[in-house]
Amino acid sequence: MTKTMHMLEIYDLDDFTGDNPVILSGNFIVFGPEGRKYYILNLVHPIEYEEQQVSRVAIRPHYDGDPIVKVIESICTVEIALPGSDTDYQEGKGYGFNDFVFWKVGKINPSHH
């Protein structure tokens, strides 16, 4: 399967000084708390947050009515979560509240390059 490339614009940059937007490659879907689906992506260039290297994020639609496919295939406002400590997302598995550290809101779109 070819990985889909995405651009993610991060809103509210108060505690973030990295590149914006960031480029990511899409991986797979996992299941989170409250029946929500999350799209797991790898950052092409890891970012630093609270003195740790972040190379993977989990995103979900910001608006309740938006399906996860909108995050993957079109422009969508999203909630961005960082992995919880010791969380290594695996395709199709379910995760709890402690496996997602909610961080920012942003806008994702498929990259055209």
N, C-alpha and C positions, 0 to 999 in steps of 0.2 A: 504494500500500500504506500502510495506517495504521501509524504507528509505535507500538510497544508501550511503555508507560511502566512503569518498574520502580522499586522501592525497594531500595537496597543498604545493608545494615548492615555496617559495617567493624569487624572484630575487631582487637585489639591496637593501641591508639591511642597507643603510646609516642611516635611522631614525627609525629602527625597531630592537628591542633587544629580542623579544619573541622567542618562540619555532619555529624551522623551520626544517622540514615541519610541517604544522598544520594539524590536523584531523578535518574533517567536515562531517556533514550529509546533504545530498541533500534534498531540499524541493519541489520546483516548478519553473515554468518559468513565467517571466513577460515580458512585452513589453516596450522597451525603445525608446528613440529618434531615428530618422532616420531608423525606422523599425527594429532595432536590438533587438534580444531576449537575455535575461539575465537569468542565472540559479541562484536561490537564495539558499544559504546554511547557516546553523548554525555552528558556531565553537564549537567543543566539549569543549574546554577550551577557554573562551573569552580572547582577547588580549587587551592591553592598547595602545591607539594611541592618542597623543595630549591630555593626561590626561582624556580620556574618555574610558569607557569599550566598546569594540566592540564585539558583539556576532553573528553578521550576516554580510555576504558579498554578493555582486552580481558579477557574473563573466560572461564574454562573450568570444568567441573565439578571439584570437589576430589577426589571419589572416582572411581576408575577405571571402575567399572561404570555410572556415570550418563551417559546420552546428552546431547548438547548441547541437545536439545529440552527437557529438564527445566529447564535454565537459563532458557530462554525462556518456558516455560508454567507453571511451578510454583515452589514454594519449594525452593531448592537451596543447599547449601554450595558456595562457589566459591573459586577462586584468582583474584586480581585482579592484572593486569599493566598497567603503563604502557607507552606506545609507546616503542620505542628511539629514539635520536636520529635525526632525519630520516626516521622511519617514518610514512608516510601510508597507512593501510590502505585497500585497494580490495576490493570485494566479490568473493568467490570465489577470490582469489589466494592463493598460498602464501608463507609467511614463515619465516625462520630464527630461531635462538636469539637473535641480537642485536637482533631486532625486538620483543622482549618483555622488559621489566624487571619481574621478579616483585616484588610489593610487599606484599600483604596477603592474608589469607583473610577471607571474609565470608559473608553469607547474602543471596541475592537473592530477591525475589518480585515477581510482577506487581502493579502498583499498582492500586488500586480507585477511583481518582478521575480 
